[in-house]
């Protein structure tokens, strides 16, 4: 059982406007924030598309979204957790699994091979300076390759960035919006956002 983290605040379902006036209340999202900075948004989204969709690794698309949602839930990032939870569910992940993983990873009904990866993502998110060779070896011992390990680290790092971006801007939007956006990502991937950014240049 995971011991409660006294610094981890619960994810809020209460709707609140973003911290800056340039983001319309009904459009709060990663895309709306990064549309203001397309020179940053384009490469960031291209990287996300590679890591989450087109890059070759041992993780299925569903597992990649599971890792992204798990990192976001570990950070208690309301927008990213709920969005990518919906994406993972659209790929076939059971709707109760993520809550189970965040509550009791060891006892959660997830593939045992994936548990050391999830433990690594949790530790890298919570206490990055404490990573050890033993943490990485647990992933290799479970049968994952160095390439798979790289993708696990990249997904964790990328979504820690997105979590800080959304929480830094105070972005939550509504539960309905987050679910709709998550399912859109499952259907269309991430690359479609790039055309929106290019129109802003």
Buried (B, 14 or more C-beta within 10 A) or exposed (E): EEEEEEEEEEBEEEEEBBEEEEBEEEBBBBBBBBBEEBEEBBEBBBBBBBBBBEBEBBBEBBBBBBBBBBBBBBBBBBBBBBBBBBBBBBBEBEEEBBEBBBEEBEEBEBEEEBBBBBBBBBBBBEEEEEEEEEBBEBBEEBEBEEEBBEBBBBBBBBBBEBBEBBBEBBBBBBEEBBBBBBBBBBEEBBBBBBEBBEEEE
